[in-house]
Amino acid sequence: MSEHVHIAIVGAGFSGVGAAIRLRQAGINDFVVFERGEEVGGVWRDNRYPGCACDVESPLYSYSFAPNPAWSRMFSPQAEILDYVRRCAGEFGVLPHVRFGHTIREAAWDPVTKRWQLSSSRGPFTADVLVAGMGALSEPWVPGFRGIERYAGQAFHSARWDEDAQLDGRRVAVVGTGASAIQIVPRIQARVGHLSLFQRTAPWVVPRKDRAFGPLERRLFSSVPLTQRLMRAGLYVRHESLLLGFRNPWIMRVVQRQALRYLHHQIKDPQLRERLRPNFTFGCKRVLLSDDYYPALAQDNVSLVSAGIRELVPEGIVDTEGQLHELDAIIWATGFHVANPPFAKYVRGRSGESLAEVWRGSPTAHLGSMVAGFPNLFLLTGPNTGLGHTSMLLMIEAQLELLLGVLGEIDGNDTATVEPDPGVQARYVQQIERGGQGTVWTAGGCASWYLDETGRNSTLWPWSTHAYMRRAKFDRGDYLLDA
């Protein structure tokens, strides 16, 4: 027999926990959070690599309804962020709703019962509403290099860090130069015998300017909460102002001159400096923050490998120039399935087609949240809700208000199903397309993970978060409603 719940939330990271909190605050308690792991935290539970930290300031990278006066630093480390999510889940009464160790394997809409049929690792469930809160950075991606199965040493993805890995004094490769790699490299460089960093594209790196919050500041945040809210407001305005550059690449060319000066100051070797010089406009790929990445690369036990990877052999990696790099361990800092989320293959709508089949490699959704043909399905951090300039928590909270609007229609008006009008969704996607034209993400001369397999930017929201907050309101006229 299937157990029935009114609302099924999949994932207990920032999105899923936030959804559960807002449901409880709205007086809705008939919901379950399905979490495949054994604790909450999502991406901050799974990523435990050395140096893991947020690249958005902590007062802004937190729920607006749950300020944390105890942050130790401006940019909090992973353990602190995980503790924050745990604490919020406990204090807001979410944990009794969480089913740990429950992996949702498939979700299919039943047009007869007007319910979602869920197949989980612990048995079947049904739900009136399905909220997908798995997040865009939940499924690690490792390129399918030739011979990868033949490599005889240790190998693991940064998001699945092997605590037992023997790195001290060993020959270690880090493959990738994204946000994870620039945090890992400085932390392991002094430990390893030799570090080979495989760089496909040199990223833009700017100073992190991290600092600790002093005891006086933390006491002030705690005793006068307005002070932390003012800091959050200031950070919000500063980050939103960055959007002007992302929307106008010529401004970014001015900013990137400062980044080049930083590179010149940090790297004295002119040949290494030239290999670390990006060949695309600042902001086209994710801008990385670090004070110690460049100094680590300048050390004698580090080699920057700019040649591509041809294949793996038992001894290590053979690059495209034919050189063998003998290795004891490989760390894949190669990112995640973002534009082609694996869960899309397992969610089937009214027609029986999966999200992946409907999207055909280019995800779309009305307001990045609901998809025509998939009744009562709500996507948190869905297509074109990602950000390149500020905190994702801002978008998540805006989506949660939209979710409450949808649930208000279902629960308050005897409505059985809600889904976007296909025409409204198509017009919205066209607006997103027009909004993204000419931005640095599409005109900056790079191939980033923001782009899907069709070359379309299906990841980022092209305007301000304030614009999304204004737009993400439930309007009955935009939806097909079925009693």
C-alpha positions in Angstrom: 0.0 0.0 0.0 1.2 3.5 -0.9 1.5 6.1 1.9 -0.2 9.4 0.9 1.1 12.8 1.7 -0.3 16.2 0.6 3.1 17.6 -0.3 6.3 15.7 -1.0 9.5 17.6 -0.9 12.6 15.9 -2.4 15.9 17.0 -0.9 16.9 18.5 2.5 19.4 21.1 1.5 18.8 24.9 1.7 15.9 24.6 -0.8 14.1 21.7 0.8 14.6 22.8 4.4 13.5 26.4 3.4 10.4 25.0 1.8 9.5 23.0 4.9 10.1 26.0 7.2 7.8 28.3 5.1 5.1 25.6 4.9 5.1 25.3 8.7 5.1 29.1 9.1 2.0 29.1 6.7 0.3 26.6 8.9 0.7 23.7 6.5 1.9 20.5 8.2 0.8 17.7 5.8 4.2 17.3 4.1 7.2 15.0 4.0 10.8 15.8 3.1 12.5 12.8 1.4 16.2 12.9 1.9 18.6 10.2 0.4 21.3 11.0 3.0 21.3 10.6 6.7 21.3 14.2 7.7 20.2 17.6 6.3 22.5 20.0 4.5 22.5 19.0 0.8 25.5 20.3 -1.1 27.0 21.5 2.2 26.8 18.0 3.7 28.2 16.3 0.6 31.1 18.7 -0.1 33.7 18.2 2.7 36.9 18.8 0.7 39.8 20.8 2.3 39.1 24.6 2.0 35.4 24.2 1.2 33.7 27.5 1.9 31.0 29.8 0.5 31.9 32.5 -2.0 29.1 34.8 -0.9 29.3 36.7 2.4 27.6 34.8 5.2 25.1 37.6 6.2 23.7 37.4 2.7 24.1 33.6 2.2 21.5 32.8 4.9 17.7 32.8 5.2 16.3 36.3 5.7 14.0 34.9 8.4 16.9 33.2 10.3 19.8 35.6 10.7 22.8 34.1 12.4 24.8 36.5 14.6 27.4 33.8 15.3 29.1 33.6 11.9 32.8 33.4 12.6 33.9 34.8 9.3 32.6 37.0 6.4 32.9 33.9 4.1 31.9 30.9 6.2 33.6 27.5 5.9 31.5 24.4 5.0 31.2 23.0 8.5 29.7 26.3 9.8 27.2 26.5 6.9 26.2 22.8 7.5 25.7 23.6 11.2 23.5 26.5 10.3 21.2 24.4 8.1 21.0 21.7 10.8 20.1 24.4 13.4 17.4 25.9 11.2 15.9 22.5 10.6 15.8 21.8 14.3 14.7 25.2 15.6 11.9 25.5 13.0 10.5 22.0 13.6 11.4 20.5 10.3 13.2 17.3 11.4 10.0 15.3 12.3 8.9 15.7 8.7 12.2 14.4 7.2 12.5 10.8 6.0 16.2 10.1 5.9 17.6 7.3 3.8 14.7 7.7 1.3 15.9 8.0 -2.3 13.1 8.9 -4.8 13.8 6.7 -7.8 10.9 7.8 -10.0 7.9 10.2 -10.0 5.0 9.7 -12.4 1.8 11.8 -12.6 -1.4 9.7 -12.5 -4.1 11.6 -14.5 -6.8 9.4 -13.0 -6.1 9.9 -9.3 -4.5 13.3 -10.0 -1.6 12.4 -7.8 2.1 11.9 -8.1 3.1 8.2 -7.8 6.5 8.1 -6.1 8.8 5.1 -6.1 11.3 5.3 -3.3 14.1 3.1 -1.9 11.8 2.5 1.1 8.6 1.8 -0.8 5.8 3.6 -2.7 4.2 7.0 -1.8 1.6 9.2 -3.4 1.5 13.0 -3.2 -0.8 15.8 -4.4 2.1 18.2 -4.9 5.7 17.3 -5.7 8.4 19.9 -4.8 11.8 19.1 -6.3 14.5 20.6 -4.1 17.5 18.5 -5.2 19.5 21.5 -6.3 21.7 22.1 -9.3 24.9 21.0 -7.6 23.9 17.6 -6.3 25.1 15.2 -9.0 28.9 15.2 -9.6 30.1 15.0 -13.2 33.3 13.2 -14.2 34.3 13.4 -17.9 34.3 10.1 -19.7 38.0 10.1 -20.6 39.3 7.1 -22.5 40.8 4.5 -20.2 39.4 6.0 -17.0 38.6 2.5 -15.7 42.2 1.4 -16.2 43.8 3.9 -13.8 45.2 2.0 -10.9 45.6 4.8 -8.3 43.1 6.6 -6.0 40.5 8.7 -7.8 37.5 10.6 -6.4 35.3 13.6 -7.1 35.7 16.7 -4.9 32.1 16.4 -3.9 32.7 12.8 -2.7 36.0 13.5 -0.9 37.8 10.4 0.3 38.7 11.0 3.9 41.0 8.0 3.8 42.9 9.2 0.7 46.7 9.1 1.2 47.9 12.4 -0.2 50.9 13.3 2.0 54.1 13.2 -0.1 52.2 11.7 -3.0 51.9 12.6 -6.7 48.5 14.1 -7.0 46.5 15.6 -9.9 43.6 18.1 -9.6 41.6 18.1 -12.8 39.7 21.3 -13.2 40.1 25.0 -12.3 36.7 25.9 -11.1 35.4 27.1 -7.7 36.2 23.8 -5.9 39.7 23.4 -7.4 40.9 26.9 -6.3 39.9 26.1 -2.7 41.4 22.6 -2.7 44.8 23.4 -4.4 46.1 25.8 -1.7 45.1 23.4 1.1 46.8 20.3 -0.2 49.8 21.9 -2.0 52.1 21.8 1.0 51.1 18.3 1.9 51.6 16.5 -1.4 54.9 15.5 -3.0 54.0 17.0 -6.3 50.7 18.6 -7.5 49.7 18.6 -11.2 46.9 21.0 -12.0 45.1 20.2 -15.2 43.7 23.4 -16.6 41.4 23.5 -19.6 40.6 27.2 -19.3 42.3 29.7 -17.1 39.6 31.3 -14.8 39.3 34.9 -13.7 40.4 35.2 -10.0 40.0 38.2 -7.7 41.0 38.7 -4.1 38.6 37.1 -1.5 39.2 39.7 1.2 37.9 37.3 3.9 38.1 38.3 7.5 36.9 37.1 10.9 34.1 38.7 12.8 35.4 39.9 16.1 33.7 39.2 19.5 32.4 42.7 19.6 30.8 42.4 16.2 29.1 39.1 17.1 27.8 40.5 20.4 26.4 43.5 18.5 24.7 41.3 15.9 23.1 39.3 18.7 22.0 42.2 20.9 21.1 44.7 18.2 19.9 42.5 15.2 19.3 45.6 13.1 23.1 45.9 12.7 23.3 42.6 10.9 20.2 43.4 8.8 21.9 46.6 7.8 25.1 44.7 6.8 23.0 42.3 4.8 21.2 45.2 3.1 24.6 46.8 2.2 25.9 43.5 0.8 22.7 43.0 -1.2 23.0 46.4 -2.8 26.7 45.9 -3.6 26.1 42.5 -5.2 23.1 43.8 -7.2 25.2 46.6 -8.6 27.5 44.1 -10.1 24.7 43.1 -12.5 25.4 46.3 -14.5 28.7 44.8 -15.6 27.3 41.3 -16.3 24.7 42.9 -18.6 27.2 45.2 -20.3 30.4 43.3 -21.2 32.3 46.6 -22.0 32.1 47.4 -18.3 33.6 44.0 -17.5 36.6 44.8 -19.7 37.4 47.7 -17.3 37.0 45.5 -14.3 39.2 42.7 -15.7 42.1 45.1 -16.0 42.1 45.1 -12.2 42.0 41.3 -12.1 45.0 41.2 -14.5 46.9 43.5 -12.1 46.2 41.1 -9.3 47.5 38.2 -11.5 50.6 40.2 -12.3 51.2 41.0 -8.6 50.8 37.4 -7.5 52.7 35.6 -10.2 56.2 36.8 -11.0 57.1 34.1 -13.6 56.0 35.7 -16.9 55.5 32.3 -18.7 53.3 31.0 -15.9 51.5 34.3 -15.7 50.7 34.2 -19.4 49.3 30.6 -19.1 47.1 31.8 -16.2 45.7 34.7 -18.2 42.1 34.1 -19.2 41.1 34.4 -22.8 37.5 35.4 -22.3 35.6 38.4 -20.9 35.5 38.7 -17.1 32.3 37.2 -15.8 31.5 34.9 -18.8 32.4 32.0 -16.5 32.0 32.1 -12.7 34.3 34.6 -11.2 36.5 33.0 -8.5 37.6 34.4 -5.2 40.9 33.5 -3.6 43.8 35.0 -1.8 46.0 31.9 -1.9 45.4 30.2 -5.2 48.0 32.0 -7.3 50.7 31.8 -4.6 50.1 28.0 -4.4 50.6 27.6 -8.1 53.9 29.5 -7.9 55.4 26.8 -5.6 58.2 24.5 -6.8 56.1 21.3 -6.3 53.3 22.4 -8.5 53.0 22.0 -12.3 50.3 23.6 -14.4 49.2 21.3 -17.2 47.6 23.3 -20.0 47.5 20.4 -22.5 44.2 18.4 -22.5 43.8 14.9 -21.3 44.1 12.2 -24.0 43.6 9.2 -21.9 44.2 7.5 -18.6 46.6 4.6 -18.1 47.3 2.5 -15.0 50.2 4.8 -14.1 48.3 8.1 -14.5 47.2 10.6 -17.2 48.5 11.0 -20.7 48.0 14.5 -22.0 47.2 15.5 -25.6 50.9 16.2 -26.2 51.8 12.6 -25.4 53.4 13.3 -22.0 52.7 10.7 -19.2 52.0 12.2 -15.8 52.6 9.5 -13.2 50.1 9.8 -10.4 49.2 8.3 -7.1 45.8 10.1 -6.8 43.4 12.0 -9.0 40.9 14.5 -7.7 38.2 15.3 -10.1 37.2 18.9 -9.6 35.1 18.8 -12.7 31.7 20.2 -11.5 28.2 18.9 -11.6 25.3 18.0 -14.0 23.7 21.5 -14.0 22.1 22.1 -17.4 21.1 18.4 -17.8 20.0 17.4 -14.3 19.8 13.6 -14.0 16.5 13.7 -12.0 14.8 15.0 -15.2 14.9 11.4 -16.6 12.8 10.0 -13.8 10.0 12.6 -13.5 7.1 11.8 -15.9 4.2 14.1 -16.6 0.7 13.7 -18.0 1.8 12.5 -21.4 4.1 9.9 -19.9 7.2 11.7 -21.2 9.9 12.6 -18.8 11.2 16.1 -18.1 14.4 15.1 -20.0 12.4 14.1 -23.0 10.3 17.3 -23.0 13.3 19.5 -22.5 15.5 17.8 -25.1 18.7 19.1 -23.6 17.5 22.6 -22.9 15.5 23.0 -19.7 12.6 25.5 -19.6 10.0 26.3 -17.0 7.6 29.1 -16.2 9.2 31.4 -13.7 11.9 28.7 -13.4 9.4 26.8 -11.2 6.6 25.0 -13.0 6.4 23.1 -16.4 3.4 22.8 -18.7 2.3 19.1 -18.8 3.5 18.4 -15.3 0.7 19.3 -12.9 1.5 20.2 -9.3 5.2 19.9 -9.9 7.3 22.7 -8.4 11.0 23.0 -9.2 13.2 24.9 -6.7 16.3 26.4 -8.3 14.8 25.3 -11.7 15.8 26.6 -15.2 17.0 30.2 -15.3 16.9 30.8 -11.6 20.7 30.5 -11.1 22.7 33.6 -10.3 26.1 34.8 -11.4 26.3 37.8 -9.1 24.8 37.2 -5.7 23.3 34.7 -3.2 21.0 31.9 -4.4 19.1 32.1 -1.1 17.4 35.2 -2.5 16.0 33.3 -5.4 15.0 30.3 -3.3 13.0 32.5 -0.9 11.3 34.2 -3.8 10.4 30.8 -5.2 9.0 29.7 -1.9 6.6 32.7 -1.9 5.5 31.6 -5.3 5.0 28.0 -4.0 2.8 29.3 -1.2 0.7 31.1 -3.8 0.3 27.9 -5.8 -0.6 26.0 -2.6 -3.1 28.7 -1.7 -4.9 28.1 -4.9 -4.9 24.3 -4.4 -5.9 24.4 -0.8 -8.1 27.4 -0.8 -10.2 27.0 -3.9 -10.8 23.3 -4.2 -8.4 23.2 -7.2 -6.9 19.7 -7.8 -4.2 20.7 -10.2 -2.2 23.7 -11.3 0.2 23.9 -14.2 1.4 26.7 -16.5 -0.5 27.6 -19.6 1.8 26.4 -22.5 1.5 29.8 -24.3 2.3 31.8 -21.2 5.3 29.5 -20.5 6.6 29.9 -24.1 6.3 33.7 -23.9 8.1 33.7 -20.6 11.0 31.7 -22.0 11.2 34.0 -25.0 11.5 37.0 -22.6 14.3 35.2 -20.8 16.0 34.6 -24.1 15.8 38.3 -25.1 17.0 39.3 -21.6 20.1 37.2 -21.9 21.2 38.5 -25.3 24.2 40.7 -25.1 25.1 39.8 -21.5 28.6 38.7 -20.7 27.3 35.1 -20.2 26.4 34.8 -23.8 28.7 37.3 -25.5 31.8 36.9 -23.4 33.6 34.4 -25.6 33.5 31.4 -23.3 31.8 28.0 -23.0 30.6 27.8 -19.4 28.5 25.3 -17.4 25.8 28.0 -17.6 25.1 26.9 -21.2 23.2 23.7 -22.1 24.0 21.2 -24.9 22.2 23.4 -27.4 24.3 26.4 -26.5 21.5 28.2 -24.7 21.9 29.8 -21.3 19.2 27.8 -19.4 20.8 28.3 -16.0 21.0 32.0 -15.1 18.4 34.6 -14.4 19.5 37.6 -16.5 18.1 40.4 -14.4 18.2 41.5 -10.7 16.9 39.4 -7.9 14.5 42.2 -7.1 13.0 41.8 -10.6 12.5 38.1 -10.0 10.9 38.8 -6.6 8.4 41.2 -8.3 7.7 38.7 -11.1 7.4 35.5 -9.0 3.8 36.0 -7.9 1.0 33.6 -8.5 -1.4 34.9 -11.2 -4.4 32.6 -11.9 -4.5 33.8 -15.4 -1.1 32.3 -16.2 -2.1 28.7 -15.3 -4.4 25.9 -16.2 -6.5 25.0 -13.2 -8.5 21.7 -12.9 -11.0 21.0 -10.1 
